[in-house]
Amino acid sequence: MNEHLAIRLATPKDAEAIALESMAEIEHNMDWSWHPDRVASAIADPNTNVAVAADGKAMLGFGIMEYKDETAHLVLFAVREDVRRRGVGSALLQWLEKVAAVAGVHELRVEARASNVAARTFYRKHGYSECQIVPDMYRGDEDGVRFEKKVGSTVKEA
């Protein structure tokens, strides 16, 4: 992994770069829904963490994680294609998971296109289990895969 990699919470200035990366890496061949205004709303939402991985001023990846009770849902996650397989995604995911654990989360959830073998392999490598195939999840004609990962202890000590 790059020694200059920094992971931090996104600021409103990051919204456009995140939205454009979402359009290029996640929402390709789909209607673009994560416009800069929507990303900015997620950044401002107290129940959501938007994190970016950066090398200096260049954004290398991002993750948007929403929290509800003891569950966190990674709704968007991408690493720039030119820096994949260099540990950026792993570092970013681990950062998001640590924050979720501190927040008292016991279950993490994420989805990927069924055809995205690299994403499915990535999440399984990080301890996520494929729990459901969702027909026509993307654009109404591409299947999705739901993943779950249990974290922390759900048993309370006496």
N, C-alpha and C positions, 0 to 999 in steps of 0.2 A: 504494500500500500504506500502511496505517496506520503512522505513525511510532512508535507505542507498541507495535508488535508485537514480541514476544520469543519466540524458539524455544529450548527447553531440553529436557533429558531429563526424562521423567516421574518422579514420585515415587509411592510407594504411595498417597498422598492423592489422586492423580489417577485411580486405577483405576476408581472408581465413575462418574465423569464420562465417561471414555473408553468404558466398557462401555455406558452409557446412550446415548451418541452413536452407538456401533456399532449398537445395537439400532434406533435411529431412522433412521439414514442408510444403513447397509450391510445389515443383516440383516432389514430390513422384509420382511414376507411369508415369512419363513423361521423355523425354530426358532432361538431365541437361543442362541448358543454362546459368545460372548465375555462371560461374566459377570464381575463384578468380581474374583473369585478367579483366573480365567484371565488377566485383564489384569495383576493383581498378580504372577502367576507370570512373565509375559513381562517385566515391569519388572525382576524379580530375576534373570532369566536372563542370564548373561554373554555368550551368543551372540545376544542380541537387543537392539536399541535401540528404545525407545519414546520418541517425541518429541511434545511438545505445542507448539502455537502459541497464545500467550495475549496478551491486551490487558489488562494489570493482572491481576485475579484471574479474569477470564472466559476459559475455554478456547474457542478459535475452531476448532481442528482438531487432529488427531493423526495419527501414522503409526507403525506397528509393523513393523520391518524385522529379519528373521532372517538370520544369517550362517552360511554353510557354505563352507569353503575359500575359493575366489575368486569366489563367487557370493553375492549378497544378494537376498532375496525380500521384497518389500513385501507383507506378508500382510493388512494393514488400513490404510486411508487414508481420512480423511474431513475435510471442512470443513463447519462449520455452514451450513445453507442460507441463513440471513439475512446471511452475510458472504462468500458466494461471488462470484467475479469481481472481487475486490479485491486479488488478489495473495497472499493467505494461503496457498493451496494451492501456488502456485509457490515461494514462499519456504520452505515446509516441505519440499517435495520436494527442492529444491536443497540444503537443509541436510542431509537424510538422504543424498543422493548424495555430498556432500562428505565426510561421515563415512565412508561406504562406501569411497570412493576412498583415503582415508587408511589404512583398514584393509586395503588391498591387493586390493579387489574389482575384478574385470574385467568382470563381467556382472551386470546388475540384471534382476529379473523381477517381474512383477505381473500380476494378473488383474482383469477387470471383466466385468460382465454384458454379454452381446452387445447387449441392449436399451438399455444406458446410453450413449447417444450422447455426452453431455457428458463422461463419464469417458474414453471412447475418444478423443475429440478432445483432451482435456487431455493424456493420455499421449503421443499422437502429436506434439503441439506441443512436448513436452519431449524429443523424440528417441527415443521408444520405437517399436519396430516390432511390428505384430501378427504373431505367428508361428504361431498355432494357434487354431482354433475348437474348443472342447471341448463336444460335445453333452451336454445335461442336467447341466451342471456345478453348477448351483444348484437345490437342492431336487429334483433329478432330473427337472425339467421346463423348465429355462431354460438356454440355452446360455451359455457363457462364452468369453472371448477371453483368450489368453495373450499377453503382451507381453515383449519383451526389449530391453535397451539395453546396448551395449558401452561400457565406460568405461576410461580409462587406457590404458596401453600394455601389450600382452601380449608384446612383443618385448623380450628382454633384450639390453642392449648389452654388447659384449665389452670 
